[in-house]
Amino acid sequence: MPVPAEYVRSLHAYELRILLALERLMRRYRWVPLEVLKSATKFSESELSYRLGRLMAMDMVRYEKVPYEGYALVFNGYDTLALHTLTRRGTIQALGTLIGVGKESEVYEAMGLGVVVLKFHRVGQRSFQAARLKRGYMPEGGHCPWIFASSNSAKMEYDALKILHPAVSVPLPIDQNRHVVAMSFVPGINLSRAELAEPEVILDRILDNIHKAYRLGIIHGDLSEFNIMVDEGQCWLIDWPQWVEVTHPNAGEILNRDIANILQYFKRKYGLDYAFDEALARVVE
């Protein structure tokens, strides 16, 4: 869950300064020493201690004694910084209800000029090492806390949506800050939960969209029935943080996997037998 709205509204300017300092210093420290934080914020020890106490009570900051005494920003604090920035920009005015949970994300409705969707990227502990090994947005080595891995993931998705929209049926990208992407609301339900009256039509449209993305130089990289939305004969491809360029050394293998996943799903659920070679030729023509 993102931090409660009342916490964001009640945040003192000094507390915001501490969160920003921790964000900056965590690029150098896993746990930021108190003296370093004190020097960065210019607060007295008593003021800093009081403000840190409030931030820890709101679960925005954590304290650790091992391997040394220090403080770290956690997701509630990072959520707060992103929501504060998106609100200041006028992108959003209020955060609504949870509408989806993925392996590495939470998706909420929000109110901007109209209804928008906020996707909070959360590259967690269990997926972190896999992300470092497999994803182009992760540094090969060095210190990269999960919050920054999540920010990299969000930027990757936002960049993909900017390239793809409107040629490909994807959400309209509206804004991005840190680990949060603001995008247009997509109607309908997830393909995995749908009962399609005309599955052939939807399969054709999915392949058409894979083809259009390929023509723009992009391969989804994690395509399955779980990241396609459908509504009244229309479809949208969602969840793009793992995309790769068509020039990627493993592009062929990744594209084959995306196509095979979709064909296998339609064969398993609807008995459609679409030849893989035909689907691949259609995508890359």
Contacts in CASP RR format, 6 or more apart in sequence:
PFRMAT RR
TARGET T0000
AUTHOR 0000-0000-0000
METHOD contacts of the structure
MODEL  1
MPVPAEYVRSLHAYELRILLALERLMRRYRWVPLEVLKSATKFSESELSY
RLGRLMAMDMVRYEKVPYEGYALVFNGYDTLALHTLTRRGTIQALGTLIG
VGKESEVYEAMGLGVVVLKFHRVGQRSFQAARLKRGYMPEGGHCPWIFAS
SNSAKMEYDALKILHPAVSVPLPIDQNRHVVAMSFVPGINLSRAELAEPE
VILDRILDNIHKAYRLGIIHGDLSEFNIMVDEGQCWLIDWPQWVEVTHPN
AGEILNRDIANILQYFKRKYGLDYAFDEALARVVE
1 98 0 8 1.000
1 106 0 8 1.000
2 76 0 8 1.000
2 79 0 8 1.000
2 83 0 8 1.000
2 95 0 8 1.000
2 106 0 8 1.000
2 108 0 8 1.000
2 120 0 8 1.000
3 58 0 8 1.000
3 59 0 8 1.000
3 60 0 8 1.000
3 76 0 8 1.000
3 77 0 8 1.000
3 79 0 8 1.000
3 80 0 8 1.000
3 83 0 8 1.000
5 94 0 8 1.000
5 95 0 8 1.000
7 58 0 8 1.000
7 60 0 8 1.000
7 76 0 8 1.000
7 80 0 8 1.000
8 80 0 8 1.000
8 83 0 8 1.000
8 84 0 8 1.000
8 87 0 8 1.000
11 80 0 8 1.000
11 84 0 8 1.000
12 51 0 8 1.000
12 54 0 8 1.000
14 41 0 8 1.000
14 43 0 8 1.000
14 47 0 8 1.000
14 51 0 8 1.000
15 51 0 8 1.000
15 54 0 8 1.000
15 55 0 8 1.000
16 81 0 8 1.000
16 84 0 8 1.000
17 41 0 8 1.000
18 37 0 8 1.000
18 41 0 8 1.000
18 43 0 8 1.000
18 48 0 8 1.000
18 51 0 8 1.000
18 52 0 8 1.000
18 55 0 8 1.000
18 61 0 8 1.000
19 55 0 8 1.000
19 60 0 8 1.000
19 61 0 8 1.000
19 73 0 8 1.000
19 77 0 8 1.000
19 80 0 8 1.000
19 81 0 8 1.000
20 81 0 8 1.000
21 32 0 8 1.000
21 37 0 8 1.000
21 40 0 8 1.000
21 41 0 8 1.000
22 32 0 8 1.000
22 37 0 8 1.000
22 61 0 8 1.000
22 71 0 8 1.000
22 72 0 8 1.000
22 73 0 8 1.000
23 73 0 8 1.000
23 78 0 8 1.000
23 81 0 8 1.000
23 147 0 8 1.000
24 40 0 8 1.000
25 32 0 8 1.000
25 36 0 8 1.000
25 37 0 8 1.000
25 40 0 8 1.000
26 32 0 8 1.000
26 72 0 8 1.000
26 73 0 8 1.000
26 145 0 8 1.000
26 147 0 8 1.000
26 148 0 8 1.000
27 143 0 8 1.000
27 148 0 8 1.000
28 143 0 8 1.000
29 36 0 8 1.000
29 70 0 8 1.000
30 72 0 8 1.000
30 143 0 8 1.000
30 145 0 8 1.000
31 64 0 8 1.000
31 67 0 8 1.000
31 68 0 8 1.000
31 69 0 8 1.000
31 70 0 8 1.000
31 71 0 8 1.000
31 72 0 8 1.000
32 70 0 8 1.000
32 71 0 8 1.000
32 72 0 8 1.000
33 68 0 8 1.000
33 69 0 8 1.000
33 70 0 8 1.000
34 48 0 8 1.000
34 69 0 8 1.000
34 70 0 8 1.000
34 71 0 8 1.000
37 48 0 8 1.000
37 71 0 8 1.000
38 45 0 8 1.000
38 48 0 8 1.000
41 48 0 8 1.000
43 51 0 8 1.000
52 61 0 8 1.000
52 63 0 8 1.000
52 71 0 8 1.000
53 61 0 8 1.000
55 61 0 8 1.000
55 77 0 8 1.000
56 62 0 8 1.000
56 63 0 8 1.000
58 76 0 8 1.000
59 74 0 8 1.000
59 76 0 8 1.000
60 73 0 8 1.000
60 74 0 8 1.000
60 76 0 8 1.000
60 77 0 8 1.000
60 80 0 8 1.000
61 71 0 8 1.000
61 72 0 8 1.000
61 73 0 8 1.000
61 74 0 8 1.000
61 77 0 8 1.000
62 71 0 8 1.000
62 72 0 8 1.000
62 74 0 8 1.000
63 69 0 8 1.000
63 70 0 8 1.000
63 71 0 8 1.000
64 70 0 8 1.000
64 71 0 8 1.000
64 72 0 8 1.000
72 145 0 8 1.000
73 147 0 8 1.000
74 147 0 8 1.000
75 122 0 8 1.000
75 147 0 8 1.000
78 147 0 8 1.000
78 150 0 8 1.000
78 178 0 8 1.000
78 179 0 8 1.000
79 120 0 8 1.000
79 180 0 8 1.000
81 178 0 8 1.000
82 120 0 8 1.000
82 177 0 8 1.000
82 178 0 8 1.000
82 179 0 8 1.000
82 180 0 8 1.000
83 92 0 8 1.000
83 95 0 8 1.000
83 180 0 8 1.000
85 177 0 8 1.000
85 178 0 8 1.000
86 92 0 8 1.000
86 118 0 8 1.000
86 175 0 8 1.000
86 177 0 8 1.000
86 180 0 8 1.000
86 182 0 8 1.000
87 93 0 8 1.000
89 175 0 8 1.000
89 177 0 8 1.000
90 112 0 8 1.000
91 112 0 8 1.000
91 116 0 8 1.000
91 174 0 8 1.000
91 175 0 8 1.000
91 182 0 8 1.000
92 110 0 8 1.000
92 111 0 8 1.000
92 112 0 8 1.000
92 116 0 8 1.000
92 118 0 8 1.000
92 182 0 8 1.000
93 110 0 8 1.000
93 111 0 8 1.000
93 112 0 8 1.000
94 110 0 8 1.000
94 111 0 8 1.000
94 112 0 8 1.000
95 108 0 8 1.000
95 110 0 8 1.000
95 118 0 8 1.000
96 108 0 8 1.000
96 109 0 8 1.000
96 110 0 8 1.000
96 111 0 8 1.000
97 108 0 8 1.000
97 109 0 8 1.000
98 106 0 8 1.000
98 107 0 8 1.000
98 108 0 8 1.000
99 107 0 8 1.000
99 108 0 8 1.000
99 109 0 8 1.000
99 117 0 8 1.000
100 106 0 8 1.000
100 107 0 8 1.000
101 107 0 8 1.000
103 127 0 8 1.000
104 121 0 8 1.000
104 122 0 8 1.000
104 123 0 8 1.000
104 124 0 8 1.000
104 127 0 8 1.000
104 150 0 8 1.000
104 153 0 8 1.000
104 241 0 8 1.000
105 119 0 8 1.000
105 120 0 8 1.000
105 121 0 8 1.000
105 122 0 8 1.000
105 239 0 8 1.000
106 119 0 8 1.000
106 120 0 8 1.000
106 122 0 8 1.000
107 117 0 8 1.000
107 118 0 8 1.000
107 119 0 8 1.000
107 120 0 8 1.000
108 117 0 8 1.000
108 118 0 8 1.000
108 120 0 8 1.000
109 115 0 8 1.000
109 116 0 8 1.000
109 117 0 8 1.000
109 118 0 8 1.000
109 185 0 8 1.000
110 116 0 8 1.000
110 117 0 8 1.000
110 118 0 8 1.000
110 182 0 8 1.000
115 185 0 8 1.000
116 174 0 8 1.000
116 182 0 8 1.000
116 183 0 8 1.000
116 184 0 8 1.000
116 185 0 8 1.000
117 171 0 8 1.000
117 182 0 8 1.000
117 183 0 8 1.000
117 184 0 8 1.000
117 185 0 8 1.000
117 186 0 8 1.000
118 180 0 8 1.000
118 181 0 8 1.000
118 182 0 8 1.000
119 154 0 8 1.000
119 157 0 8 1.000
119 180 0 8 1.000
119 181 0 8 1.000
119 183 0 8 1.000
120 150 0 8 1.000
120 179 0 8 1.000
120 180 0 8 1.000
121 150 0 8 1.000
121 151 0 8 1.000
121 153 0 8 1.000
121 154 0 8 1.000
121 157 0 8 1.000
121 179 0 8 1.000
121 180 0 8 1.000
121 181 0 8 1.000
121 241 0 8 1.000
122 146 0 8 1.000
122 150 0 8 1.000
122 179 0 8 1.000
123 131 0 8 1.000
123 146 0 8 1.000
123 149 0 8 1.000
123 150 0 8 1.000
123 153 0 8 1.000
124 146 0 8 1.000
124 149 0 8 1.000
124 150 0 8 1.000
125 146 0 8 1.000
128 146 0 8 1.000
128 149 0 8 1.000
131 138 0 8 1.000
131 149 0 8 1.000
131 153 0 8 1.000
132 138 0 8 1.000
132 139 0 8 1.000
132 140 0 8 1.000
132 141 0 8 1.000
132 144 0 8 1.000
132 149 0 8 1.000
134 242 0 8 1.000
135 153 0 8 1.000
135 156 0 8 1.000
135 241 0 8 1.000
135 242 0 8 1.000
136 156 0 8 1.000
136 244 0 8 1.000
137 149 0 8 1.000
137 152 0 8 1.000
137 153 0 8 1.000
137 155 0 8 1.000
137 156 0 8 1.000
137 241 0 8 1.000
138 144 0 8 1.000
138 149 0 8 1.000
138 152 0 8 1.000
147 178 0 8 1.000
147 179 0 8 1.000
150 178 0 8 1.000
150 179 0 8 1.000
151 178 0 8 1.000
151 179 0 8 1.000
153 179 0 8 1.000
153 241 0 8 1.000
154 176 0 8 1.000
154 178 0 8 1.000
154 179 0 8 1.000
154 180 0 8 1.000
154 181 0 8 1.000
154 241 0 8 1.000
155 176 0 8 1.000
156 240 0 8 1.000
156 241 0 8 1.000
156 242 0 8 1.000
156 243 0 8 1.000
157 181 0 8 1.000
157 239 0 8 1.000
157 240 0 8 1.000
157 241 0 8 1.000
157 243 0 8 1.000
158 173 0 8 1.000
158 176 0 8 1.000
158 181 0 8 1.000
160 170 0 8 1.000
160 218 0 8 1.000
160 240 0 8 1.000
160 241 0 8 1.000
160 243 0 8 1.000
161 170 0 8 1.000
161 171 0 8 1.000
161 172 0 8 1.000
161 173 0 8 1.000
161 181 0 8 1.000
161 183 0 8 1.000
161 240 0 8 1.000
162 173 0 8 1.000
163 216 0 8 1.000
163 217 0 8 1.000
163 218 0 8 1.000
164 170 0 8 1.000
164 212 0 8 1.000
164 213 0 8 1.000
164 216 0 8 1.000
164 218 0 8 1.000
164 240 0 8 1.000
165 171 0 8 1.000
165 172 0 8 1.000
165 173 0 8 1.000
166 172 0 8 1.000
167 212 0 8 1.000
167 216 0 8 1.000
168 209 0 8 1.000
168 212 0 8 1.000
168 213 0 8 1.000
168 216 0 8 1.000
168 237 0 8 1.000
169 205 0 8 1.000
169 209 0 8 1.000
169 234 0 8 1.000
169 235 0 8 1.000
169 236 0 8 1.000
169 237 0 8 1.000
170 236 0 8 1.000
170 237 0 8 1.000
170 238 0 8 1.000
170 240 0 8 1.000
171 183 0 8 1.000
171 184 0 8 1.000
171 185 0 8 1.000
171 186 0 8 1.000
171 236 0 8 1.000
171 238 0 8 1.000
172 183 0 8 1.000
172 184 0 8 1.000
173 181 0 8 1.000
173 182 0 8 1.000
173 183 0 8 1.000
174 182 0 8 1.000
174 183 0 8 1.000
174 184 0 8 1.000
175 181 0 8 1.000
175 182 0 8 1.000
176 182 0 8 1.000
186 229 0 8 1.000
186 231 0 8 1.000
186 236 0 8 1.000
186 238 0 8 1.000
187 229 0 8 1.000
187 231 0 8 1.000
188 229 0 8 1.000
188 230 0 8 1.000
188 231 0 8 1.000
189 229 0 8 1.000
189 230 0 8 1.000
189 231 0 8 1.000
190 225 0 8 1.000
190 226 0 8 1.000
190 228 0 8 1.000
190 229 0 8 1.000
190 230 0 8 1.000
191 202 0 8 1.000
191 225 0 8 1.000
191 226 0 8 1.000
191 228 0 8 1.000
191 229 0 8 1.000
191 230 0 8 1.000
191 235 0 8 1.000
191 265 0 8 1.000
192 224 0 8 1.000
192 225 0 8 1.000
192 226 0 8 1.000
192 265 0 8 1.000
194 230 0 8 1.000
196 202 0 8 1.000
196 230 0 8 1.000
196 270 0 8 1.000
198 233 0 8 1.000
199 266 0 8 1.000
199 269 0 8 1.000
199 270 0 8 1.000
199 272 0 8 1.000
200 272 0 8 1.000
201 233 0 8 1.000
202 230 0 8 1.000
202 233 0 8 1.000
202 235 0 8 1.000
203 262 0 8 1.000
203 266 0 8 1.000
203 272 0 8 1.000
203 274 0 8 1.000
205 233 0 8 1.000
205 234 0 8 1.000
205 235 0 8 1.000
206 228 0 8 1.000
206 235 0 8 1.000
206 237 0 8 1.000
206 262 0 8 1.000
207 259 0 8 1.000
207 262 0 8 1.000
207 279 0 8 1.000
207 282 0 8 1.000
207 283 0 8 1.000
209 235 0 8 1.000
209 237 0 8 1.000
210 220 0 8 1.000
210 223 0 8 1.000
210 237 0 8 1.000
210 258 0 8 1.000
210 259 0 8 1.000
210 262 0 8 1.000
210 283 0 8 1.000
211 282 0 8 1.000
211 283 0 8 1.000
211 284 0 8 1.000
211 285 0 8 1.000
213 219 0 8 1.000
213 220 0 8 1.000
213 237 0 8 1.000
214 246 0 8 1.000
214 255 0 8 1.000
214 283 0 8 1.000
214 284 0 8 1.000
217 245 0 8 1.000
217 246 0 8 1.000
217 247 0 8 1.000
218 243 0 8 1.000
218 244 0 8 1.000
218 245 0 8 1.000
218 246 0 8 1.000
219 243 0 8 1.000
219 244 0 8 1.000
219 245 0 8 1.000
219 246 0 8 1.000
219 248 0 8 1.000
219 251 0 8 1.000
219 252 0 8 1.000
219 254 0 8 1.000
219 255 0 8 1.000
219 258 0 8 1.000
220 227 0 8 1.000
220 237 0 8 1.000
220 240 0 8 1.000
220 242 0 8 1.000
220 243 0 8 1.000
220 258 0 8 1.000
221 242 0 8 1.000
221 243 0 8 1.000
221 244 0 8 1.000
221 254 0 8 1.000
221 255 0 8 1.000
221 257 0 8 1.000
221 258 0 8 1.000
222 239 0 8 1.000
222 242 0 8 1.000
222 258 0 8 1.000
223 237 0 8 1.000
223 258 0 8 1.000
223 259 0 8 1.000
223 261 0 8 1.000
223 262 0 8 1.000
224 261 0 8 1.000
224 262 0 8 1.000
224 265 0 8 1.000
225 261 0 8 1.000
225 262 0 8 1.000
225 265 0 8 1.000
226 239 0 8 1.000
227 237 0 8 1.000
227 238 0 8 1.000
227 239 0 8 1.000
228 235 0 8 1.000
228 236 0 8 1.000
228 237 0 8 1.000
228 238 0 8 1.000
229 235 0 8 1.000
229 236 0 8 1.000
229 238 0 8 1.000
230 236 0 8 1.000
244 250 0 8 1.000
244 251 0 8 1.000
244 254 0 8 1.000
245 251 0 8 1.000
246 255 0 8 1.000
248 254 0 8 1.000
255 280 0 8 1.000
255 283 0 8 1.000
255 284 0 8 1.000
256 276 0 8 1.000
256 280 0 8 1.000
259 276 0 8 1.000
259 279 0 8 1.000
259 280 0 8 1.000
259 283 0 8 1.000
260 276 0 8 1.000
263 272 0 8 1.000
263 274 0 8 1.000
263 276 0 8 1.000
263 279 0 8 1.000
266 272 0 8 1.000
266 274 0 8 1.000
267 273 0 8 1.000
267 274 0 8 1.000
END
